Amino acid sequence: EPCSAVLGYGKKVDKSIKNGLNWLLNNIAKDYEAISERVQRDTAEQKAQEEQDKKERAERVRRIREE
């Protein structure tokens, strides 16, 4: 069930938000190993892509300077 957070009064946490947060944390805990592996893999892929992009930019700059 969707809900949204608005600034309220007092110090009580809205029950729907608390339930949603508990649901999210339980699902993360349940699938933590798979999530962690995915994050590690995706991070490595992103880093490799960024390195490749950096090399390509440096090569383009080098060629432009040679002209």
Steps between C-alpha positions, in 0.01 A plus 500: 500500500665826392544780749683829519679682776405848610639704783273432792476604859641319798752220514292198399588319179211440261394133518493455120849641464630283783340190345641587159848552639482170689386322182788652303761412763369143533517448124852640486606271785336199335677558165814670632748257346351529151466878532860533619631290211299708253630826648859375483459385138324818389758718676787318328328533161438871554861558605627315191271705275615825662864400447429417135324834452794680661747328265287585198479867603875515554558344158268753332680787670837358398390473135360855501827636641701316234308672220 
